[in-house]
Amino acid sequence: MPGDHFDAAGGLTVRIKERLETDYQMTAPSCIVTGKGVSCDVKGATSTDPGLNIRLKNLPKSPVSYKFAIKFNKRSEPAPFNEPVIVTLSEVSRGVDRVGQIQDCGAQRTGLRCRER
């Protein structure tokens, strides 16, 4: 959208939802924003608590497009899973949501791995 600005400086909330039972969200209250992209990390309070890593990389030739990777550490999800997986990135400071779907997911031993190209 013209004039639209993605602002991760105030933190991001990530919500992952699929058709069956998985519906999980976590907030990274602060992120580091550079000219190359965005980096957000949350460490669990204990060694067994889930953590969150978010990486958004600016795509060449487009100031408003990002390649992203999101990983929930130490969070296992029991199968089964059913696509699509809906990913929502919410800007904490402005409450603006970015919603997308991933169709290429597979069950792993400890959770779900999705990759959309």
PLY file of the C-alpha trace (Angstrom):
ply
format ascii 1.0
element vertex 117
property float x
property float y
property float z
element edge 116
property int vertex1
property int vertex2
end_header
0.00 0.00 0.00
1.49 3.40 -0.92
2.94 5.26 2.03
2.69 2.15 4.21
5.56 1.80 6.67
6.52 -1.33 8.59
7.63 -0.37 12.12
9.19 -3.13 14.19
11.11 -0.81 16.53
8.47 -1.13 19.26
8.45 -4.94 19.07
6.54 -7.61 17.19
3.94 -10.19 18.11
3.91 -13.40 16.08
0.83 -15.63 15.89
0.93 -19.04 14.22
-2.38 -20.79 13.55
-3.21 -23.88 11.52
-6.51 -25.61 10.75
-6.49 -28.10 13.61
-5.26 -27.24 17.11
-2.15 -25.09 16.81
-2.81 -21.48 17.73
0.13 -19.89 19.47
1.48 -16.38 19.84
4.44 -14.73 21.47
5.70 -11.15 21.68
9.23 -9.83 21.23
8.91 -6.51 23.09
11.90 -4.93 21.37
13.64 -5.41 18.05
16.82 -4.11 16.47
16.12 -2.35 13.16
19.01 -1.71 10.74
19.29 -0.80 7.10
19.51 -4.53 6.30
16.47 -5.68 8.23
15.01 -6.49 11.64
16.16 -8.82 14.43
14.07 -9.72 17.50
14.98 -12.23 20.21
13.20 -13.44 23.34
14.87 -15.83 25.74
12.75 -18.02 28.00
12.81 -17.29 31.74
14.19 -20.81 32.35
16.13 -23.22 30.15
12.91 -25.09 29.27
10.74 -22.05 28.48
10.01 -21.26 24.83
12.05 -18.56 23.14
11.44 -16.63 19.95
13.74 -15.53 17.12
12.46 -13.28 14.32
14.60 -12.23 11.35
13.32 -9.98 8.58
15.73 -9.24 5.78
15.13 -6.40 3.32
14.78 -7.74 -0.20
16.90 -6.06 -2.87
15.13 -3.56 -5.12
12.11 -3.30 -2.81
12.02 -1.05 0.25
8.75 -2.64 1.44
9.39 -6.39 0.92
11.07 -8.70 3.42
12.23 -12.28 3.56
11.49 -13.56 7.05
12.34 -16.43 9.38
10.52 -17.08 12.64
11.54 -19.76 15.10
9.92 -20.71 18.39
12.69 -22.42 20.39
11.87 -25.22 22.83
8.21 -25.21 21.86
6.98 -28.56 20.59
3.64 -29.06 18.91
2.03 -32.49 18.77
0.89 -33.70 15.34
-1.35 -33.80 13.36
-1.16 -30.53 11.43
-3.28 -29.28 8.56
-2.30 -26.53 6.14
-2.46 -23.70 5.51
-0.56 -22.19 8.40
-1.56 -18.58 8.96
1.22 -16.29 10.17
0.37 -12.89 11.63
3.08 -10.33 12.43
1.71 -7.48 14.54
3.54 -4.25 15.24
3.33 -3.73 18.99
3.58 0.08 18.84
0.88 0.68 16.21
-1.15 -2.54 16.35
-0.83 -3.04 12.58
-1.15 -6.67 11.45
0.52 -8.33 8.47
-1.18 -11.65 7.67
-0.06 -14.36 5.27
-0.47 -18.08 4.61
2.15 -20.80 4.19
1.16 -23.89 2.20
4.44 -25.84 2.32
4.64 -27.29 5.84
5.68 -30.64 7.22
5.53 -32.34 10.58
8.90 -32.83 12.28
9.75 -34.90 15.33
9.29 -31.91 17.64
6.90 -29.67 15.78
6.11 -28.09 12.46
8.48 -26.69 9.81
7.12 -24.42 7.11
8.84 -22.95 4.09
7.24 -20.75 1.48
9.20 -19.45 -1.47
0 1
1 2
2 3
3 4
4 5
5 6
6 7
7 8
8 9
9 10
10 11
11 12
12 13
13 14
14 15
15 16
16 17
17 18
18 19
19 20
20 21
21 22
22 23
23 24
24 25
25 26
26 27
27 28
28 29
29 30
30 31
31 32
32 33
33 34
34 35
35 36
36 37
37 38
38 39
39 40
40 41
41 42
42 43
43 44
44 45
45 46
46 47
47 48
48 49
49 50
50 51
51 52
52 53
53 54
54 55
55 56
56 57
57 58
58 59
59 60
60 61
61 62
62 63
63 64
64 65
65 66
66 67
67 68
68 69
69 70
70 71
71 72
72 73
73 74
74 75
75 76
76 77
77 78
78 79
79 80
80 81
81 82
82 83
83 84
84 85
85 86
86 87
87 88
88 89
89 90
90 91
91 92
92 93
93 94
94 95
95 96
96 97
97 98
98 99
99 100
100 101
101 102
102 103
103 104
104 105
105 106
106 107
107 108
108 109
109 110
110 111
111 112
112 113
113 114
114 115
115 116
